[in-house]
Amino acid sequence: MHVAIIMDGNRRWARARGRPPVFGHQRGADAVRRAVEACGNLGVRYLTLFAFSSENWQRPEVEVNELMGLLRFYLRKEIESLHKNEIKLRVIGDRSRLDRDILQLIDNAERLTSVHRNLELIIALNYGARDEIVRATRRIAEAVLAGEMSLDAIDHGRFAAALDTTGVPDPDLLIRTSGEQRVSNFLLWQLAYTEFVFLDIHWPDFSEEHLRQAVDEYGRRERRYGASVG
């Protein structure tokens, strides 16, 4: 099973407690740990987390710097735990705006955990689905221009293989916290037949029980993929 999560509400959670946004992001990182552990307990094979969108650069510079600092901290601190628990880390998104030291931390983490199969943890970082689709289109166009692919060979499978998520099955379930009910430029291609569950809690409050409830709700639904029933 593949679960994707839009982790929404860190700032609102902090604001409700009279604290700065970074406090919410720190507690949000604790919720990530709980989500990863819960996926292991529930037998989830893939977990994709929307960590930082391409639009998040528009936030105040101090908040962006704090987020990047947290990213550095957790890439250093958590990688050994992921390795120990045989969890594979994969980062998707446009890496061109990330600092060199962050890129090195990502490369080291992906290389260290590349052989693991208990869970694949996919972090969407500086990610936007429209941007991903444009980049995939460029890759295919370049292959056609180079004579490596014919126009007739382009189909859904070839296009999916050009996306950042190549080799990963589409999400079965999308969870969004904080009560918002939109996809916010996240995995637009991949969510074509995904079931959505919206939770009226902020991300720092997310627990294994919330994930279990969402998975149970998913299990009660009938996935038709556009086909008629009855």
N, C-alpha and C positions, 0 to 999 in steps of 0.2 A: 504493500500500500504506500502511496505517495501523498503526504500531507504538506500543503503550502500554507504559510501563515503571514498575514499582514499584521505586524506587531504595532498596533496603534494605541496611543494614549499615554505615553511616558510623560510628556510635558504637562498634560492635564492632571495626571496623577500627582505630579510634583506641585503644581500650582495649587491644588486643593489642600495641600499640606503646608503652604507658605514657603516652599523650597524652590531653588533654582532648577532649570530644566535638567542640568547634569545629574541631579539627584534622582530624577525619574529614569534617566538613561542607565544609571548604575543599577537601580533596582530592576530595570528591564533586562539587564544582562543576567541577573539572578534568575529571572523567569525563563531566559533562554536555557540555562542549565537544567531547570525543571522540565522544560519541554523536551530536551534531548533525552533525559533520563526516562521520561514518560513514554517516549517513542520506543525506547528499548524494551520497556515493560509491556507495551501493547503490541509489539511485533511490527511496528511501522518500519518499512525498508528505506524510504526516502523522506527527508524533511527539508523543505525549502523555506528560508526565512527572508523576508524583505527588510534588510537592515538599514540601507541608505539609498535613497532614490537619487536619480540625476537632478531632480528638482530641489533636493535638500540643500544644495549649495547656496540657495537663495536665503537660507536662514541666517540669523546674525552670525558674524564671523567668530565671535567668542564661543557660540554654541557648536559651530562646525569644528573648531579647534578642539573643543572638549570631546566631541564625538570621535575625532581622529585619535586623540590621546587614549580614550577608552578602547578603541580598536587595537591600538598598539599593545596596550596592557593585557587585554584578553587573548590576543594572538600569542603573546609570550607565555601567559600564565596557563591557558587552557589546553594548549596543544599537547602537553604530556598526558593530560587526562583523556583527551580524544584518542591518542595513540594507545594508551593502556587499555581502553575499552574497545579498541579495534573499530573506531569510527573514522570513516573517510571524510575529509574536508575538501570541498570544492567551492571556489568563488566564481560567480558569474557577474557580468557587467563590464562596463568600459573602464579599464584600468589606467587610461592615459592621464587622468587628473590626480592620481594617487601618488603620494611621495615615495621616493625610492626606497626608504627603509621599510615602509609598509608593504611595498611590492616584494621585497626580499623576505619579509616575514610570511607573506602569503605563499610564496614559492616554496619556502622551507616547510611550511605546514602541509601543503598539498603533496610535496614529495615524500615527507615522512609517513603520511597516512594513506598513501596511494594504494596500498595492497589490501586495505581493510574492507570487510564486507558486512559487519554487523549492522551498520547504519551509514547511509550517505547523507551527510549534512551539507546542504547547498546554501551558501550565503550570497544573497543578491546585494552587491555593493557598487555604488554609483551606477545603479541599474535603472533603466527605463525600457519598457517593452517596445515602444515605437522605435526607439534608438536601436534596440536589438534587431528588430525586423529590417530596418534600413541597413545595418551592418551585414546581416545575412544576405540581403539582396545584392549588396556590393560584392560579397564573396562569390556568389553564384555568377554575377555578371563578369567578374574577373576570370572565372573558370571558363566561361563561354568564349570570352575574347581570346583567351590563351589556347583555345582549341581542346581544352580538357573535358568539356561537357557540351553536348548539343542542346539546343532549345527544347527539342522533343523529349529530352531526358529529365527535364524539370517537372517534378511532381511534388505531392505533399511530403513524401518521404525525403526527397533530396532537400527540400526547403527546411524541414525540421532538422536535418543533419547539419545545416549551416547555422543554426541558432546556438546560443550559448549553452543550452541544455542538451546538446547532442548526446545521445546514448542514455538519457534519463527518460523514463516513461512520464507521460503527462500526469499532473496531479489528479488524484481521485477526489480529494477534499480540499477546499480552501476555507480557512478560518480567518475571520477578521475580528479583532477586538475593538472595544470602545464604542460599540453601537453604530458605527458608520457602515453604510451599505453600498459600497462602490469598490471597484478593483484598482483604481488609482495607478493606471499605467503599469500594471504588474502582470507578467506572463500572459499577454493578450492572446497569443497564438495557442499556448499550451492549455488555457482554461476553457477551450471550446465546449467540452462536455463534462466539466468539473462540477461537483455539487458544492454549494456555498452554505456555510453556517456563520451567522453573525452573532457575536457575543457582546452583551451589554456590560462588559467589564473593561477596565484599562489593563494594558499589557502587564504592568508590574504585578498584578493580582492573579495572573494566569497560573493554573495549577494542573497537576495530572488529572484531577477530577474533571476539570473543564475540557481537557483533551478527550478523556474517556466519554464524556457526554456528547461531544461533537462526533466522535467516531460511531457511537451508538446511533445517533441521529442519521448519520450517513448510511448505516446498515439498514435502517428502516425504509430508505428511499428506493424507488425502482428506477434504475438507470436505463433509459430507452434509446439513447443515441439517435433520436429522430425517428425511430421506428414506431409503428402503431402497436397497440396491445389489445388483447381480448378477442 
